[in-house]
Amino acid sequence: MTKKQKRMLKNIIISLVCFLVVLTLDKVLKYGFSESFPYGIASIIPSKEFGWLLPFFLYFLIYIFIGHNVLRKSLIHILHGQVFDENFLMAVATLGAFGLGIYTGITKHSPDGFDEACAVLLFYQVGEWFQSYAIGKSRKSIASLMDIRPDYANLLEEDEIKVVSPDMVPLGATIVVKPGERVPLDGILSFGESSLDMRALNGESMPHDVTVGDSIISGAINLNSTIHIKTTKEYGESTVKKILDLVENASSKKSKSEAFITKFSKYYTPIVVILALALAIIPPVIYTFLGNYNTWATWIYRALSFLVVSCPCALVISVPMSFFAGLGGASKNGILIKGSIHLERLNLANVFVFDKTGTLTKGNFKVFDIYPKEKRDEILRLAAIAEVDSNHPIAKSIVSEYNKEIEKGYTLLNIAGKGVVAKKDKNIILCGNHKLMEEYNIPAVEIDSIGTVVHVAHNNEYLGYIVIVDEIKEEAYRTIKYLNSIGARTIMLTGDNEKIALHVAKELGLKEFSANLLPVDKVLKVDAILGEKKNNELLCFVGDGINDAPVLMKSDIGISMGGVGSDAAIEASDIVLMHDDLGSIEVAKKIARKTMRIVYENIVFALLIKIVILVLSALGITNMWIAVFGDVGVAILCILNAMRANTKEYK
């Protein structure tokens, strides 16, 4: 708990103890010694006319101690023209109850209402504390990401280290990060090797090993040895700063439900004040005309009870609280959602459009097959010799698949757009596409394959070919299966050819796909899908957040797979999957569904209970104690229900 919450809880406990002592003494004197103290504490003072002063003084002291901030807020809001809020309702109802107690004390010598007025404000503060604690708990889940904020940077200048603020480090400077320190800016590792704790960034507990030349993301913790990093971004453009800005503004965009409740409260509160005033005046005026002059106190008491139970705090608190808890639960699962409006939209999303490379597939090429199979080892060995020095992803996949010591001494000639020629003495290896084979007049078979085909020839003899494909992510199968199971429309957009797209779509069970698309074509395709969808449908686009930024912004909901390594992901998308796990979409969808279910539960429950108790209060069937439950009790129950959204487990 915060200091403010601890102080608030301490005041509640002190007030509750004092209240129970005074209430118990009053009831014991009244019912245990009724002959000697027929009016309870009021009987201690001999004068019946002023007997009410003692209970009033005792209860009012407790009232002021626990409720002075409510009275102050109500007065401030009135001075600023914001009259009708829960503070105003509480102040009017409780002060009215004290006034009613003074009236009954003077007229009947038996003050009635002091204890209820005090209890209303006391339990209202209990509800406020629950609200503060619940929001704090949810905020902690989101704010745990704020731990990535760097406090300083060790700037290396002329072999001297200067401790400076991260925003004082220029682009291209070298910073030193010692074991246990947090990386303050993005950069490239220029000296040393170590392991980095990335847990605060992507939720993964496994340390990430880095060596010279690796990209380093700000916010990670250096675990092993001292490293030097050459900065590639200033602090204002670094990953850690962008994430911090995102976290700080996570609850700034209100959902439609929150906006409705805010608007509802704006009109609801003055209406119930007018109804309470009518309840306090119209019935007793009618009774007075009929000759019964003693009903004013009864109807004023009913009106005050009506005011207490009509307070909309259960709705005003619990609905935003539910969304805030949902955002906190998402953060626990490594999912950053930029506002409750996106959580609400994700619950309604039923059209999911995916980019292929880097989203559904790993973006890493892998040897799929080698033909003819009887020459597999020889073809792979010769291809590895030719591709050993290349940085091309296809070349790396061949060398990785061979995974043995490669014969050296070959002169390698790279022919742009065709492949590699490797020469050593009288040995010549050709490794490339069909055009390379044609150039050397080697008859190569025409291959109609789902992947990239690399032909291999040795000393003018054609040996065979290697098929290389982009690997599909394991979690992609589970995610698409889940979306299909809930009746969502699943679509893939890719720049690859028709055969590759068809293969991936069949493998994953995607319902639709479009191939051979340029980045601008993807935008046009999403526009077309948006034009086709029905009124109640929302489109969610999932991309890597780098090349797909325009489409992410165009869609109803943009989910980026770029994670913390992509500026475009953080800027263009509505939801960022921190650890690049496509399976987080299922989790996010379930979080959204559970959060919205809790929101609707709270709205229905709060309104139903309030309507019932409002009617009973107006008819005089219930007293102010029941009204307290109708307000504070319902609010606490709704808050506790809302806190269920702040969990790491979703079903």
N, C-alpha and C positions, 0 to 999 in steps of 0.2 A: 504493500500500500504506500501511497505518497504521504507526505507530511500532512497535507490538507485532509486526506481521507482518514488518517489516524486521528487527527484533531476532531474531525466531524464525528467519528465513531465514539471517541472519548466523551464528547458533549452529549451524544445520544444516550450512552450508558448512564452518565450522571443524571441526565434529565429523567430517564426511565426509572432509575432507582428512586429518585425524589418523588416522582409522580406516583409510583406504586406505594411508597410510604404514606403519602398524603391521602391517596385514594383508600388504602386499607384502613387507616386511622378513621377516616370519615365514615366508612361503612361499618366498622366495628362499633364506633360510638353510636351510630344511628340504629343498628339492628341488634347489637349486643347489649347496649344500655339505653334502649329506646325511651324508657321512662325518664331517665336523667338527661339524655341528649337526643331529643326527638328529631332535631334537625342536623345531627352529625356534628361536624366541626363548628358549624354556625351556632350551636347551642353553648359553646364555651363562653362566648360573650353574653353577659346577662341581658343586654338590651336587644329585644327581638328586632327592632327597627334597623339596628346596625350589625346584627349577627353575621350578615353576608360578607362583611368586610374581611374577616379572617380567612375564610376559604378563597375569597377573591384574591387576596394578597398572596397566599401560598401558591395557588394555581397560576396566577399571572406572572409571578417570579419565574416559575418553570417555563411558562409560555414565552416570555421575553428571552430567556437564556437560550432556548432551543430554536426560536423562530424569528429572532431579530433580523436575520439576513433576508427572510421572506418578506417581512414588512418593509425593509429598506429597498429591496428590488422592486416591490410593488409601487412604492412611492416614486422611485426614480423613473420607472416605466410610465407612470401616470404623467409625470412632469415632461416626459419626452413624447407624449401623445400615444403611447402604446398601453392603453388602459386594460384591454381584455386579454389577460393571459392567466396561467394557473396560479401565479403569485397573487394576482388580484382576487381570484375566486377564493383562495385559501384565506387571505386577509379579511375579506368581507364576511365569509362564513364564520370564521372563528371569533372575530371581534363582535359580530352580531350575536353569537352564542354567549359571549361574556356579557353583552348588554342585556340579553334575555335573562341571564342568571341574576343580574343586578335587579331587574324588574320583578322577578318572582321572589327574590330575597326580600325586597321592600314590601311587596303586596301580600305574599303568603308566608314570609319569614323562613322560607325553605328554598334557598338558591338552587336552581336547577340548570345545568349546562356548562358550568365551569370545567368540570372534569372532561366532558366531551370535547369542548373547545381546545383544551390542552392536548387531549389525545389525538385529535385530528392533525394538529401541527407536528406533534411528536412522530406519529407514524408516517406523515408526509415526508419528514426528514429521513426516516428509515428508508423510504422508497427512493429518495434522492441519493442516499448513500449507496444503495444497491445499484442504481443507475451509474453512478460515478465509478464504482468498483468494476462493474461489468464492462463499461466502455474502456476503462484502464486495462483490463485483461485483454480485450480484443486489440486495443491500440498497441499493447506490448508485443503481440504476435506480428503486427505490421512493423512496429518500430524496432524490432529485433534486427531488421535489415539496416537500421540506422547505425548499428555497431561498425559498419564498414567505413564510417567517416574517418579519414586520416587526420591526426592532430598536427603532424609536422612532416617535413621532408629533410633528409640528409643530403644537401647539395654539395657535390664534389667540384671544387674549383682550385686549380693549381696544387693538387695533392693535399688540399686541406678540405675538411668537412665542415660545412656551415649548416646549423639547424635553422630552417626557415619555414614559413607557412607554405603549404602546397601551392597556393595561388601565386606565389612569388617565383616559382620555378619556371624558367623560360623553355620554349620548345627546343629540343635537341640537346638539352643539358644532360649531365650524368648524375644520377642519384644513387646513394648507397642505402641498401636495405639490410639491416642486421637480423640475425635469428630472433624471432618473436615479434618483429615489427611488422606493421601493415604497409603494403605497397601503396604509396600516395597517388601515383599517376600512371597512366598507360604508357607502355614502352616496349623496347626490345632488350632482351638480356644480352649484355655486352661482356660480362665477366662473371665466372663462377658457375656453379650448378647447385640446385637445391630442390626441395619439395615445397609446394605451396598448399596451404589450407584454404580451399575455395568454398567452405561450407556456408559462410554468410552470403555468398553470391549465388550459388546454385543448389544448395541443400545437400551436396554430395559429401559424405564423410571421408572418402578415399582421397589422400593427398595427391596432388598433380605434380609430377616430376618435370623440371624444366632445365634446359641446357642453353649454351650460347646460341643466339639467333632466334630463340623462341619468343613469341609475343607474350607479354605479361599484362594482366588486367589489374587495374587499381582496385583496392579493397581486399585483395588476397593477403594472407598472413604467411610470411617467410618462416619456414620451420627449421631448416638445418644449418646452412652456412651463409656467410655474407655474400651478397650478390650486387653487381652494378647494373643499372638499367639506364639506357638512353631513352629519354622521353620522346614520344611521338605525338603527344597531345598536351595542351595546356590544361590546367585543372578544370577550368570552366567547360571544356569539351570532353573531359575524361568520363569513362564509364561510371565510376563511383559517384561523380557529381550528378550525372543524369539520373541514376537510380535513386539518389537521395531526393532530388526534385520530384520524381515520380511518387515516392513513398509519402512525402510531405503533402502532396496534393491528392492522395488516393481517395479521400472521401469528399472531394470538392464538387464532383458532378453528381447531382441528385437524380435518383430514379424517378419514374412517373409516379410510383406509389408514394415516395417521400414528398414529392411536389403536391400530390393530391391531399395528403394528410396535413401539410402546411397550410394549403388553401382552405381545407375543411375546417381547421381550427380557427382560422381567421374569421369565418362566418359563424361557426358553431358557438363559440364562447359568448359573443354578445347576444345571440338568440336565447341561450339558456339563462343568462342574467335577466333578460326581459321576462322570460317565463317564470323565473323565481320571484321577480318583483310582482308579477301578476298573481302568483300563488299566494304571496304575502298580503296582498291588498284586496283583490276581488272577492274571494270567499268570505272574509270577515266583514267586508262592507255589506254583502248580501245578508249575512246573519244579523248584522246590526239593524238593518232595515226591518228584519223579521222579529226584532226585539231581543235577540241574544247578544249581549255586549261583552261577553267574556271569551271570545274565540280568537282574539288578535294574537295572543301569545302562542296559541296552538298552531296557527297558520304561519306565523313568522318562523317558528321552530321547524315546521315542515319545509318552508322555503329555504332555510339555512341548510338543512339536510340535503335538499335538492341541489343546492349550489355545490356542496362538498362532493357529492357523487357525480355531478356533471363535469367535474374537472377533466379535461381531455388528456391529462399527462400520460395515461396508459398507452394511448395511441401515439401521441407526440414523441414519447420516449422509445417505445418498443419497436416501432417500424424502422426508424434510422438505426436503432441498436441492432436489429436483426441483420441489416445490410452491413453494418460495421463489423459485426461478428463474422459474417460470411467473408468479408475481405480479409479479416484476420486468419480465418481458417484456410483461405487460399494461400496466404503468405506462408503458413506452416507447411504447405505442400509445394513450396517453391514456385508459386504462380502469382505474378503481380498483375492486379486488376486496377485500372486507372480510375475507377469510380463505380458507385453502386448502379448507375444507369447501364453500365456494360454487363454487370452481373444479372440484372433484370433482362436485358436483351439476349444474353447467352441462354437463359432459360427458355426463351421463345424461339431461338435459332433452330431451324430445321432444314436449311440448305447449307451444306458444308463443301466449300471449294478448296482444293489442295493444289499447291505447287508440287512438282515431282522431285526434282533434284535438290537434295539437302533437306527436304521435308518428309516425303514418303520414302525416299532412298537416302543412303548415307552420303552420296556424292563422292564415294570412294570406289574406284574401279577394281574389279576382281576377275581373275581368269575363270570363265564359266565352263569351257571345254576346249579340247585340242583334238584335231583330226589330221590324219587317221590315228586311231588310238594306239596302234602298235608302234608308232614312231613318236609317241608323246614325249618321252624323256629327251630324245635327240632334238626335237623341234623346240622344246622349252629351253634346253641348254644353249642352242645357237641363238635363239631370240634374246636370252639374258645377256649373252656376250655383246650383241649389237646394241642393246638398250641400257647397258650398265651405267653410262655417264649421263643419261637423259633425265631431266626433271619433269618430263611430261607424266601426268597421272597414269596413262596407259603403260608407259615404260616402267614406271615404279611398280605397277601391279604384276608385270611379268617377272621382274627381278625378285619381288617379294614371294611370288609363287614358286620360283626355282629354289630359293632359300639355301643355296650351296655356294661353295667357293667358285668364283667365276674366273675362267682362263683369261689372262691378261696378254698384252702385247699386240693387240689389234689396233689398227688405225681406223677411227670412226669418222664417217662422213655423213652429216645430217642433210638430207635433201628435203627442203621445205615443202610441206603438203603431200609428201609421198612416203618418207620413211628414212631408214638408216642403212648405209652400206659399210660393212666391217671387213677390213683387209689385213691379212697376215701371211707373208710369203705368197704361196699360190692359192691360199684359202680365201674365198670371198663369200660373205654371208649377206643375204638381202633380207631385210625385215621391214615390211611396210604394207601399204595398201595395194589395190589392184593396178593403180597407175605405175607404181614402182616396178611391178612385175612386167608390165607392158613395155616399159622403157628398156628393160634388159632382154626383151623378147623371150620371156619365160611364160609358158602357158599355165595360167592359174585358173582354177575353177571359179565360176561365178557363184557367190554364196549369198543366199537370201536368209539372213540371220537376224535375231532380235537384238544383237549387240554389235559392237565394233569388231571388225574382222582384220586380223593381222596375218598377212601371208609370210611364209618363211621359205627361202631357197638357199641351197648350198652348192657352190661351184657349178652354177647354171642348171642345177637340178631342183625342180620344185618338190618340196617335202610335204607341205601341208599348211594348215592355218590354225590360228588361235582365236577363240571367241571371247571377248571381254565385255562384261556387263556391269552396270551400276547396282550395288547391293541394295536390296529392300530392307528397311529397318524392321527388326523383329516386332517392335511395339506397334508398327503400322498395321499389321494383321489384326491385332486385338482392338485397336482404335476403330478401324473401319467396320469390323464385325459388330462392335457396340453401337456405332451410329446407325448401321443398317437395322439392328435389332429394335431401335426406338423409332424406326420409320423415317429417318432423316434421308434426304436426297444427297448422295455423295458424288462429287465431280472432281476430276483431275485435269489440270491444265499444264501442258508441257511444250517445250521447244523441240523435244526429240521427235524422231520420225514415228510414223503410224504404227509400225510393228512393235517397237519398243514400248510405246504407250499402251498398245493393246495387251502386250504381255504383262505389264505391271498392273493394268486394270483388272485383268483376269485373275492374276495371282492374289490380289487384295480383295476382290469382290466389289470393286467400284461400279456404281450404276451407270456412270457416264464419263467420257473423257474427250478432250480435244488435243490434237498434236500439231507439230510444226508451227508453233505460235511464237512470234516475237514479243518482247515486253509490251509494246503498244497493242498488240493483238489480245494480250491477256486482259488489258483494261477494257477493250471493246467487248470481249467475251463476257466479262463480269457485268458490264452495262446491259448486255443482252439478257443475261440471267436475271438481273434485277428487274428488267422490264417484264419478264415472264412470270415472276413469282406473284402469289396471291397477296391480298391485303394483310393477312395475319402472319405471313412468312417473313423471316429475317435471314439474311445471307451472312455467313461467317466465312471469311477467307483465311486460310492458314498458309503462311509462306515463310521464307528464310529471313525476311526483313531487310534484305540488302537490295536485290534487284526488284523485289515485289512491293516496295514502299508505295507507289501510286495505287496499286490494287488494294493494299491494306487500308489505305485511307478512303478509297471509294466504297468499300463494303460496309454493311451495317455494323459488323464486328470484325476487327482485324486481330488475328492471333499470330504472333511472330515466333518462329523457331530459331531466330537469330540469337536468342539468349543474351547474356551480358556481353558477348563479344561483338555485337552489332549495334552501331549508333542508330541506324535506320529502324531497327526493331523497337528500340525504346521510344523513338520519336513518332513513328508512323502508326504503330499498332495500339489497340485498346487493351490487349492482354499480352503479357510477355511470359513465356515459359522459361523460367530461369535456368533449368538444367537441360534444355533442348530435348526433353523427353516427350515424344508425340502422345504417349499414354496419359500425359497430364491433361489432355483435352477431355478425356472421359471423367477424370477427377473434377476438372473445372465445371463440366456440365452437371455433374452430380451435386457439387457445391451450390451452383446456381439454383438447381431444382429444390434442394433442401431449404435454402435460404428463402426462396419465394413461398414455399409451403409454410414455413414458420411465420412469414409476414402475414399471409392470409389467415392462419390460425389465430394470430394475435389480434388482427382487425375484427374478425368475427366474434371471438371470445370477449374482447373488451366491449364491443358495441352491444352484444347480447346481454351481458351481465349489467351494464350500465342502464340499458333501457328498462330491464326488469326492476332494478332497484329505484330508478327514477320514478316509475309508476307507483311502486310501493311507498316511496317517500312522500309523494304528492297525496296519496290516500291516507297517510298517517299510520300505515301498518308497520313500518320500520322506523328505527330511531337513528341517531347520528353515528352510533357505533357500527351499524350495518353500512351506513354511508361511507364510513372510513374504509371498510373492506372494499366497497364498490369502487373506491378511488385508489387508495394506496395498495390494498391487497391485490387488486387486479393488475396494477402497474408492476408490482414485484413478481407476480406469476408470469406476466408477459416478458419481463426482463430475463427471468430464469429460463424461460422457453427460448428466448432469442439467443442466449449464450450457448445453446446446443449447436448453433451454426459454427462456433469457433472451435472446431475439432480437426484433427488430422485424419480421422477415419471417416470415409463416406461410402454409403451403400446405395 
